[in-house]
Amino acid sequence: MRKKWSDLEKARIAQMALREEKTISEIAQDTGAHPNMISKWKRELIGNADSDFHGGKSENEGDMENKITFRVADSEDIHYLKEMLFEAVYWRSIKQGNAPNFEEGLKAEGVMNSLIDWGKRKQDLGLIALNGSNQIGAAWIRYYQKSNSIRGFIEDSVPVLVIGIKNEYRNKGIGTEILNLLIEKAKGKCINSISLMVSEDNEAYKLYRKVGFELKEKHGDSLLMIMNF
């Protein structure tokens, strides 16, 4: 008798395929799911990012009260993206308890370059992570000119990544999920590389290496990284 797979099981297996740590055949052997079904679930997971879709956390895992979902960010998400930008830029100050005022922090030179006219540029691409109806993180990429660039800029043909996850939801695999999905969406838009800048002591550095970013240059304790597809 054919096994009936739950939505949660499908999402978990699709995420395994999305991470590309194993081949579809290997995942099929590990899970018992047919390779064609795994490929189908992976396509659905990628395609459904234009609306809400379920991620890999259930009601009973860790501190998650609801299933984790992701959706595409649009211009109406600007305020929340600002919150995640603040988290990303001032992560160390927040950790040390001496972060600037929210509005003042965003006024610092160059900080808002990553969100000016968000959603109006043709290839702006971002995702929002949610726990139930609560927004818990975001990741986005966009192109820049050198004159209005941000940390992580290499050249105007390479979009730069920004990602922020609420502190209480870090180290739960959400960053990996949202990044892998964003990368797949980028590939679908014929984007063939993404860059970023991260401090060497930032825990996110391990995440970037895990999903495939490689070191391009080192500037003090700041690491310029790139992923080529």
C-alpha positions in Angstrom: 0.0 0.0 0.0 1.3 3.4 -0.9 2.2 5.6 2.0 0.2 8.8 2.4 2.6 11.6 3.2 1.5 14.5 5.5 2.1 18.1 4.5 4.8 18.3 7.2 6.6 15.2 5.9 6.5 16.6 2.3 7.9 19.9 3.4 10.7 18.3 5.3 11.7 16.1 2.4 11.4 19.0 0.0 13.7 21.1 2.2 16.3 18.2 2.2 16.2 18.3 -1.6 16.4 22.1 -1.7 19.5 22.1 0.5 21.2 19.7 -2.1 23.3 18.1 0.6 22.2 14.7 -0.9 21.0 13.6 -4.3 17.3 13.0 -4.9 18.1 9.3 -5.1 19.9 9.3 -1.8 17.0 11.2 -0.1 14.6 8.6 -1.6 16.6 5.8 -0.1 16.6 7.5 3.3 13.0 8.5 3.4 11.2 5.9 1.3 9.6 8.6 -0.9 9.7 8.1 -4.7 12.3 10.3 -6.5 9.6 11.7 -8.8 7.5 12.8 -5.8 10.5 14.4 -4.1 11.2 16.4 -7.2 7.6 17.4 -7.4 7.5 18.5 -3.7 10.7 20.5 -4.3 9.2 22.3 -7.3 6.1 23.1 -5.3 8.1 24.4 -2.4 10.0 26.8 -4.7 6.9 27.8 -6.7 4.7 28.4 -3.7 6.9 31.1 -2.3 4.8 33.5 -4.3 2.2 32.8 -1.7 2.5 31.2 1.8 3.9 27.7 2.1 4.7 25.5 5.0 8.3 25.0 6.1 9.8 22.3 8.1 8.9 23.1 11.7 5.8 21.6 13.4 3.8 22.7 16.4 5.7 20.3 18.7 9.3 21.2 17.8 11.3 23.4 20.1 9.7 26.7 20.9 7.7 26.9 17.7 4.0 27.4 18.4 3.0 27.1 14.7 4.4 25.9 11.5 7.0 28.2 9.9 6.0 29.7 6.6 7.6 32.0 4.1 6.3 34.5 1.6 7.6 37.0 -0.9 8.3 40.4 0.5 6.7 43.4 -1.2 6.7 47.2 -0.8 4.2 47.0 2.0 6.7 45.1 4.1 9.1 48.1 4.2 8.7 48.7 8.0 9.4 45.1 8.9 12.4 45.0 6.6 13.7 48.1 8.4 13.5 46.2 11.6 15.4 43.2 10.2 18.0 45.6 8.6 18.5 47.1 12.1 19.1 43.6 13.5 21.5 42.8 10.7 23.6 46.0 11.0 23.7 46.4 14.7 23.8 42.7 15.8 26.9 43.2 17.9 25.6 46.4 19.6 22.3 44.7 20.3 24.2 41.8 21.9 26.3 44.1 24.0 23.3 46.2 25.0 24.5 49.5 23.5 22.6 49.7 20.2 21.6 53.1 19.0 18.0 54.3 18.8 16.1 52.6 16.0 15.5 55.7 13.9 18.9 57.1 14.5 20.6 53.8 13.7 18.8 53.7 10.3 19.9 57.3 9.6 23.6 56.3 9.8 25.4 56.9 6.4 24.6 54.2 3.8 22.4 52.0 6.1 19.1 52.7 4.3 20.7 52.1 0.8 19.5 48.5 1.0 15.9 49.5 1.3 15.4 52.8 -0.5 12.5 52.4 -3.0 12.2 48.8 -2.0 10.0 46.9 -4.4 10.3 49.5 -7.2 13.4 48.0 -8.7 12.6 45.2 -11.2 14.8 42.6 -9.6 14.4 43.3 -5.9 13.8 39.9 -4.3 13.0 39.2 -0.7 11.3 36.7 1.6 9.6 37.0 5.0 9.7 34.2 7.5 6.6 33.8 9.7 5.7 31.7 12.8 2.0 31.6 12.4 1.0 35.2 11.7 4.1 36.6 13.5 7.0 37.8 11.3 10.3 36.4 12.6 12.8 37.1 9.9 13.6 38.3 6.4 16.2 37.9 3.7 16.6 39.9 0.5 18.9 40.7 -2.4 19.1 43.7 -4.7 21.4 45.3 -7.2 23.4 48.4 -6.5 25.6 51.0 -8.2 28.9 51.7 -6.6 27.7 55.2 -5.6 24.8 53.9 -3.5 26.1 50.5 -2.5 26.2 48.7 0.8 28.7 46.4 2.6 29.2 43.3 0.5 29.1 45.1 -2.9 31.4 43.7 -5.5 30.1 45.1 -8.8 26.7 46.2 -10.2 26.1 42.8 -11.8 26.1 41.0 -8.5 23.2 41.5 -6.0 24.0 41.8 -2.3 22.3 39.8 0.4 20.9 41.1 3.7 19.3 38.8 6.2 17.9 39.3 9.7 16.3 36.7 12.1 14.8 37.6 15.4 17.1 36.6 18.2 14.8 34.1 19.8 14.4 32.3 16.5 18.1 31.9 15.7 19.9 28.6 15.6 16.7 26.8 14.7 17.4 26.2 11.0 15.2 29.1 9.8 18.1 31.1 8.4 19.2 28.0 6.4 15.7 27.5 5.0 15.0 31.1 4.0 18.5 31.4 2.4 18.1 28.2 0.4 14.7 29.2 -0.8 15.9 32.7 -1.7 18.8 31.2 -3.7 16.4 29.0 -5.6 14.2 32.0 -6.4 17.3 34.0 -7.5 18.2 31.2 -9.9 14.7 31.3 -11.3 15.3 35.0 -12.2 18.5 34.1 -14.0 20.7 35.6 -11.2 23.9 33.7 -11.2 25.7 35.0 -8.1 25.1 36.7 -4.8 27.6 38.5 -2.5 27.6 39.6 1.2 29.8 41.0 3.9 29.9 39.4 7.4 32.1 39.9 10.5 34.3 36.9 11.2 32.8 36.6 14.8 29.2 36.7 13.6 27.5 33.4 14.0 25.9 33.9 10.6 29.3 33.2 9.0 28.8 29.5 9.6 25.4 29.7 7.9 26.8 31.4 4.8 29.5 28.7 4.5 27.0 26.0 5.0 24.8 27.1 2.1 27.7 27.6 -0.3 29.2 31.1 0.0 33.0 31.3 -0.4 35.5 33.8 0.9 36.5 36.4 -1.8 38.4 38.9 0.3 39.2 39.7 3.9 39.2 43.2 5.3 40.2 43.2 8.9 37.6 41.1 10.6 35.1 41.6 7.8 34.7 38.9 5.2 33.5 39.5 1.7 31.8 36.4 0.4 30.3 35.3 -2.9 28.2 32.4 -4.1 28.3 31.6 -7.8 25.5 29.3 -9.3 
